[in-house]
Amino acid sequence: MKIAAIYSRKSKFTGKGESIINQIELCKREGSHLNIEKFIIYEDEGFSGKNIKRPQFQKMLSDAKQKKFDVLICYRLDRISRNISDFTSLINELDSLHISFISVNEQFDTSTPMGRAMMYIASVFAQLERETIGERVRDNMLELAKNGRWLGGQTPLGYESKKLPYLDAQFKEKTMYTLSQVKDELDVVKLIYNKYLQYKSISQVFIFIFSKNIKTKNGVDFNKKRIQLILRNPLYVRANDNVLNHLSFIGMNVMGTADDKHGILTYNKSKGARIRRDITEWIAAVSTHEGIIDASCWLNVQKILDANKNKAPRLGTSAAALLTGTLKCSKCGKSMIVKHGHISAKTNKKIQYYVCSTKDYSKGLRCTNPNIRVDELEKIIIDNLKGITIDKHILLEELYKIKSETATNTLMLTEIDNLPDQITIKQSQIDILVSQLSLDNEISKYIRPQISKLGIELEDLKIKYESLKSISLKYKNNKTNVNKFLYSLNSFSSVINLLDFNDKRLIINSVVDKIYWDGYKGIVNINLLSLK
């Protein structure tokens, strides 16, 4: 019995145009000419074709590997993917499983050499179309940004998004978005600017804001970075020519005319969630919202920020200790940090104290939990843990887990096994595209960039593979070293005093979840992790 899989996809939920139902019916009609006796339907509605992370698509791949069908039918090539790399990988996978692929609209059949060649060419144009559409959308958004429009996203402190109707050149009613003031939030912004001009220190502003229990738009405590972003943001300035000249001088592309009234919106600052664009790509446009900070005041703040940035960094007064990150305040639940105290007459060294971070930042206004000496508390904790007997295999397992998590935060060691296959696929994709160049010189200008792109990706995979192998070897050696001093461990008491600072912390973190200090009662509560 000949079985066919039908795959259908549509980016939006709709019954219009090439709906899921229409695609399936056309595919069944095509299958009837091929004497197909049974159809397996896979539907992904509401999913983009930019990648293959779609539930039904992944299920189809799984079923293909189990040889549940003999041929895959889709209405159009771009229903499978608009990414040539993903598309090529699928075709190679189907070919290795001896499963044919048919596209109804383009009339491509991979069972013939010409059908395969034409299909690869069409997939190049499908990706080109997707990228061209994406470029048009980005260009349109940037043009709107140059006119100072609010383009959406998380609204900044002090403002909310508001619809604003207007008439276009053809007198058709359109809607744009602008920022509307939120008085209570803007009062916080004004306070931050005033306090910075007073203290000339972000740290001092942070301490003041924290002590007054002033929250962000989302109801959480401010941090120093958030305060700095507010002080740097031209959103709040009543822009004049001096402000525009300043932004232009530091590299931004400035748009619009300053009027000493409206603020400035900045766009094109990042690519995706993580990649920060160079400031020369930023757009600073005079907006439709009103600013609240005078230009002279805002420019003065920028001058002080720049001067402070160029100063030598001040040495901190806090330090790391065995319980840093684990010790919590029993009153407010926040972390306790280490602070230096007076010099001991006996040791001639500074005495360190664990201090509630809320108490420290607020100068005792938001928490009053008494401090505790670092050496005294750590002795109490270690003495308590010395009595705990733990199976050495369980403890070793936990220690290895912690070290493994630390390493894999930056590089996923498990990728080592998968990378050779990825390298082979990339090489195969390049070989296929190179073979297509001989078919038609006209398409070379579209295929050559794809070959170049795949070549770069292939080289990156090879570099990554060698790097991961090197790190994996170091990690194995690290496990051997840990095993030497823990080989005969049955309890903390047999080894804790022989370890250095880092390994003591490692052992404590392997068995302790949280430690709470109650300075009023002088009580320490230790919450152990479950080691089962």
N, C-alpha and C positions, 0 to 999 in steps of 0.2 A: 504494500500500500504506500503510495507516494503522498508525503505530508509536507505542507508548506506553512511557514511562519509568515504572518503579516504584521509589519511594524508600522504604527501610525503615531504622529506627534503633531501637536499644535501648541504654540507659545501661550495663547490666551484661551480661556474658556468661552467658546462661542459656537453657535450653530451655523454661522454664516461662512461663505467661501469654502475653502478646503477643510471642512470640518472633519473630525475623526470618523464619523459615520460615512461620509462621502469617500474618504480615503480607503476605508476598509472595503466598501462596495466595489470600487474601481479595481482594487487589488484582487478581490475574489473573481471578478469578471476576467481579469488577466489569467488567473490560475485555472479557470475552467477550460482555457485553450490548451493547457499543459497536462490535462488529465489528472489534476490534483484531486485526491479523494477526501482529504481532511485538512482543515485550516486551524492553526493555533494563533490566537489574536493577542497582540501586545499593544497596549494603548498608554501613551504618556501625554496627558493634556495639561497645559499650564507650565510646560518646561521648555526652556530655550535650547537651541541647537548648537550653542557655543561650546558645549562639552558633552561628555557621555555620562555624567552623573545623574542618571534618571532611573527610577526604580524598575520600570518595566523593561527598559533597554538592558539593564544589568541582568534581569531575570532571563531575557532572551539569550544573552551570551552564555549564561549558565546552562540553559537547556540545549544550546547548540553544542556545547562540549559533551553533553550526554547523548548526542546524536538523536534528539527527539524530532527533528525535521530534516528534510532533504534540500529545501530551497527557501530562501528568504526573499519576500516580495515587499516593496514599499512603493508609495505613490510617486515620490520624487526623491532625488539624491539628498537634498538638504533636510529631508525629514529624518535621515539617519544622523547627519552632522554637518555643520558648516565649517568644521575644522579639518583641514586636509590630513593632518597628522593622525587624528582619531579615526578618520574615514579609512585611511590606508591601513592602519592597524587592524580594523575590523575586517577588511577584505582579505588581508593576509591570514587572519585567524580562520575565516570561513573557508579559504582555499585549502588550508592545512587540514580542515575537517571534511573536505570534499563536499561542501555545501555551496550551491550556486546562489547568485544574487541577481535579482531582476528589479529594474526601476521602470514603472509603468509609463510615467510621463516622458522620460528621455528614451525609452525603448532600448535600454542597455541590458545585455545578458552576459554575465561573466563566464559563461560556458564557451564563448568565442573569443579569440585573441583581439579582434577589432573592438568588440564590446568592452573588454577590459581596458584597452587603451583609451577609448573615448570616455569611459567612466572616470578615469583618473584626471583627464583634462577638464571634464565638467566639474569635478570636485574642487579643482583649483579656482575656477570662476565662482563657485558657491562661497568659498572662503573670501575671495576678493570682494564679493557683494556684501558679505557681513561686515568686513572691515571698512568698506566704503560707507555703509550706513552708519557705523559707529563713529567714523570721522565726521560725517555731516552733523550728527547729533552733538558731538563735542564742540564743533565749530559754532553751531547755533547757540549752544549754552554760553560759550565765551562771548559771542556778540551781545547776548542779553546781559551778561555780566558787565560788559563795557559801559552799558547804560545805567549801571547801579542797581540792577534788580536783585531782589532776594530770591535765590534759586532753590531754597529749601534746605532741609537738614536740621540738626540740633540748633535751636535758636539761642543766641548768646545771652548772658546774664544782662537783664535790664530791658529785654525786648521780647515780643511775641509776634508770630507771623499773622499778617492780616491781608485778606483779599481786597484788591482795589480794581474796580471796573474802569475801563477806558474805551475810547473809540479809535480804531486804526485808520489808516489812510483811506480805506474804502467805507468808512463810517460804520464798520461792523463792530459790535460790542465784544470786547475781549476782557480777559481777567489777568492781572498780574499780582504778584505778592510783594508786600513791603513790610518793614519792621515797625511795630507800634510799641510805644513806651510802656513799661511797667514800673510805676513810680517807686514802690518799695525796693525793688531790685536795683534800680538806678541810684537810690540813696546809698546802697552798699558800695556800688562802683565809685561814687563820689567820695565816700569815706576812705576807700583804699587809696585813691589818688592823693587826698589830703594828708593821710597818715604817711604816705611815702615821701611827700615833700617835707614833712616834719622830721621823720626819722632818717630818711635817705638810706634805708635798709629794708630789703624784702623780709629778712628774718624777723625784724622788729614789728613790721606790719603783720606778719603771720601770727606772732605771739599775741598782738593786740586783738586781732580778729578772732583767734581761737579762744582767748580769755573771755570775750564777750559772747561766745557761743553763736556766732554768726555763721549761717549755712549757705551753701551754694544753691543754685536753682533746683538741683535734684535732692536737696535736703541733707547733704553730707558736709563734713568739715572741709574747709579750704586747705590746700597745701601750697607750698612756696611756688611750685611751677604754675599753678592756676593763677595765682596772684600776679606772677610775672607776665603771663599771657594777657591778662586784663590791662596791665600797664603798657604793654607794647601795642595793643590793638588800636588802630586808627578808627575803628568803628565808633568810638566814643568822642572823638574830637570834632569841634566845630571848625571844619577845614578852611584854611585860607591858602594863599599862594605859597607861603613859607612852609606849610605842611606838605603840600604837593612837591615842592622842591626837595624837601628832606627825603620823601619816599622815593623820588626819582634818583637822588644822589646815592641811596643805598642799593639801587638796582631794580626797583619795581617799575612796571609799565603803568604809568599814571594816565587815567582817562577822566574826562569831565572838567567842569569849571567850578572852582571853589567859590563859596559865597558867605563864608563865616557863619554858616547856619547848619548845613547838612554834614553828616558823618561820611566815612569812607568804608566801603566793603572790599575785602580782599578775596581773590579767587585764584584757582589753578595752583594752589600751594602744594598739593600732594597728588600722587598717582596711586590710586587704591588706598588701602588702609595704612600701609607701612612705608611707602617710598615718598620721601620728602623731596619736592622739586627745588632746583636752585632758585634763589630769590629773583634772578633775572627773568624767570618765566612767570612770576606772579603778576597778577593784574590788580591794581588799586583804582577803584572807580568811585567817584562822588555819587552817593546814594540818594534815595528819596527820603530816608529817615533823618530825623534831627539829632545832632550830636549834643553832648551835655558838658564836655570839658573844653575850656577855652584853648585856643591854639597855642598861645604862649605858655600856658601851664603844661599842656601835653608835650610840647617840644622840650621844655625844661626837664620833665620826667625822663624823656629819652636821653638827654644829655647826662643825667645822673646815672641812669642804668648803664650807659656806655662806659662812663668813668669807673664805675664799680666793677664792671666786667674785666677791665684791664688791670685791676689791682691784684696783688698776690693773694692767693686764697688763705683765709685765716685757719689756723689749726683748730680742729674740733675739740670739744671738751668731753665728748662721749667716747666710749671704747667698747670693743667686743668682749664678751665674757662667756663662760660655759653655758649660761642659761638664756642668753640673748635670743629672742624669738620664741622661747618656750615659756618664759616667766610672764604671768599676767597679774594685773591688779585685781584683787578680789572685790573691790568696791565698784569700779567702773568697767572692768573687763578688758581694758586696753593694755597694750604691751608695756613692760617695764624696761627702761633703758639704763645704761651705765653712765654715771656722772662722777667726775673727780671731786674729792673733798680736800681736807687739810692734810698736811704732811705729818706722818706718824713720828713721834719722838723716838720710838724704839727702832723702827726700820729705816727711817729717813726717806720713806717713799710715800707718795700720795695715796690716801685711803680712797677706795672706790665704793660707790653706793649704787644699789638698784633703786631707781626712782620711777614712779608712775609717769608715763609720757604725758597723759592728760594733765596731771598736776604740774609737771615741768613747763609745758607750753602755756598753761593758763595762769602760771605763778600762784598756784594753790587755790584758784577761784572755782574750778570745776571738779577738783578732787583733792582730798586731804590725806590720803592713805600714807602713813609714816614710811620713811625710807628704811632700807636694811643694808648693812655692809655686805659687799660682794663676797669677801672671804668667809664671813660667818654663815651666810645662807648656803653657799656652795658646799661647805663642810657638812651642814645639816642634810642637804640633798644626797651627797655621796654616801654619808653614813647610812641613810635610809635605804639606798639602792644596793649597798654592799650585802645586805641580808637577803636579797632576792636571788634565788637559784633558778637558773634557766638552762634548758637543754642547749648544749653548745651548737648543735646543728641548726636549731631554730634561730639562735642569735646570729650565727654566721649568715644564715639566709637573709635576715633583716638587714645586716650590715652591707651585704652585697647588693641588696635591693636599693638602699640609699645611694651607694656609690654609682650604681647603674643609672638611677634616675638623674643624678647630677650630670653624668656624661651625656645621656641621651637628650637632655634639654636643648643642646645645640646641634648634635648630630645623631640621627637615628641609626643605631648600629644594626638594626634589623634589616636595613635597606641593602646591606652587603649582598645578601643572597639574591635579591631581586634585580640589582643593577646590571649584571651580565645579560639578562634577558632584555632589559630596556635598551642596552647598547646594541644588541643584535637587531631589535626592531627598528631602531633609528637608522642603522646601516642599511637595512632592507628597504626602508622608505626612500633613502637617498638613491639606492640602486634603481628602484622602480622609476623615480622621477627622471633620472639621467637617461634611462631607456626611452622615455617619452619625447626627449628633445629631438630625436631623429625623425619623428613623425611629421612635425610641422614647425618651420622656423618662426612662424607668427606667434606661437604660444611660448616661445623661449623666454620672453620678457616677463612672463607671469610665473613660469616654473623655476627659473634661475634664482629669484629671491627666496623661494621655498627651499631650494637645495642649500643655499647659503645659510638660511635660518636653521635647518636641520643639522647642518655641519657644525654650527656653533653649539647647538644642544648636545650633539654627540660628544664633542670635545669636553663640555662641562661635565657630562656623565662620567667620562673616563677619569677626569681629575678628581671628581667626588669619590669615585670607587677606590682610587689609590689612597686618598686621604682617610676614608673610613677604615680601610684595612690597617693603616698605620695606627690609628687611634684604638682600634680593636685589640691590637697587639699590646699596646701600653696598658690597656684596661685589664687584660689577662694577667700581666705581670703584677699589676697593683693588687689583684685578688690573691696572688701567691704570697705577697708581702704581708697582707692582712692575716692570712692563714698561719703564718709563722708564730705570731705572738698570741693568737687565739686558739691554737691547736688543742690545748688541754684545758680550755676555759669551761668551768662549770658554774661559776658565780662571779659577780663583779669584784668581790673582795680579793680574788686571786690575781687580778691584773690591773685594776683601776689606777693604782699608785705608780705603775710602771709606764703608763701611757703618756704621750705628749698632749698638748692642749687640744689639737684638732681631733685626735682619736678619742679623747675623753668626751668631747662634744658629740662625736659620731655615735658612741655607745649610748649616751644619755638620750639622744634623739631617736635611737632605734627602739627604745622601750618606753619612753615618756611621751604622752600626748600633750598635756598642759600642766603647768605648775602655777598655783595661785598663792599669792602672799597677802595675808591679812595683818597689817601692821598694828591695828588696834588691839587684837587679841594675841599677836605674836605667833600666829599659826600658819603652817605651810601645808597646803593640800596638793598631793601628787596624784595626777590622773595617768595611770599606765595604759599603754597601748595593749590591745589583745593580741598575744603572740600564739595563735593556734595554728 
